[in-house]
């Protein structure tokens, strides 16, 4: 009852503050899921600070672009949280509303938290949800006035790991995809992302939560996304702070170098300061990364109607 009340409060809160609708990610059974009670926990400090943990029933919150400014581009937004929770406020809803102001339709993904008690294979649960979110956007493209060739994915911190996994592991469908909808995002936007699971630069909390403390070298390589870049990886926009003590900036740098090696268009912004988790605004600089992102997207044709 308590969890149901919290969920109801979250839905009401989201509706009142952001005026958006929340939908189940899957229309029926959730793939790779074990039966059990919904133990989801939501902590709300204010409109920016919303943390959702113990997620076993994924949803998406729909933020349609205003009709008068919509340019046909869509973005799946993956909040961070170390694969322990979803930081749904400043790395989700606030970002989506800002994207709406740029004419971009957004959906904020509430992806499952890896857990052996709720998933058959916890390592692929979040990826399934990311693939499904991309599939949902393309399946609703006509209804939402979205161009199926202008569907991006954005991720923060561990959400950046999820987004970059979706952008480097799209050849294998981990979900039902009878219509053969493309699960490849057209571009990626990664903010202070967890990229590598290698010992030297990994965010160990994210690694342990997703693949376990006893992960094999093969499994670590599989989820170290700088090692999975190919000539088919989509273009990438990267933002990181050099003084990030939570997720080392080498995550973005190594990913950028792998993109260059494979001739993938990429732009990277590294700020001297800002630390980790600054969301929309890095307090140490007057530059707005979202303005730079808009310029990058415009130069690549994703902002044109």
Phi, psi and omega in degrees: 000317181299314180294322179297321179294319179297317179297317179298319179296318179299315181297318178294316180299314180297319180295316183290316185279319186249349178055048181235159178261146178248133183232148172298140181289324180247135182289336181231230181295142178276122183295150174061034185241140174265145178293147179168173180286150174282113182250021182303140180235130179241129176243123182239114175268316176196188185298334181271330188250090179234119181243126180241121182238172179053042182281123176235352180235092187290148178223174168224144177257125189266123178239087180288142176291147176303137184303324185288341182239358182300133182247007177089358179269145178229152180224128169271124184252124181246103178296159177273190180144017175065022187058021176251332179202176173246119176278077195286344182279280186286345176247015180221274186298317180297321179295316182298318179295324178293320176297321176304321179294344176261007180084014184256130172283137182228149167234131177268119183274125170261094186268158184292145175273125182304125183201126181295337182278342181246349182230147174289316176228098186293339184292335183250357181303307179299321179296320175304316182293322178294317178297319179296321179297317177296318178299316180301314181299314183289326178292331180261011188306314182294314180297323183267002182058046180248139174278123183295347177262011181227051181247113181251173176225136182236139180215147181244131176054239177296331172296332174290326174295317179298314180297317180288333174292317177299327182276351179239353182234035187275349183291329178259124177275121178265007179230166175296125184216055184299331180279358179056042175293136178297128178260007178275121174292149180282338175198161179236142174235117189236121181252123184032057189280145161286122180242311187257145173254011179293150187304323189288329185231002184294147164277102192296329178299315178295316181298312182296322182292321184276310187248353176094155181292337182257027182300140178286163177300324179296318180291321178297319178295320182300324183255012170267099195288341174294340179268000184241013176286136177227181178292349180259000177296136181289162177302154188224141171243124186241140175225133180206162173249136182295336181262018180294113181266353180268308176239110185301141183298340177300338176301310179290318182298313181295325177293317179300317179296322177294323177296315178300317181301326181262011176060038177265125179302131181208149174230135183230134176242117177245117178267144178300322182232178179130339179063215185240144171080027184282351176064230186290326188234120172276115187290351184267359183217153175277346180289139177254115183297331179294325176294320177294322177298316179301317179296317180297316180293323178295317180296333181265002174088007183273353180259356183273138179287000000 
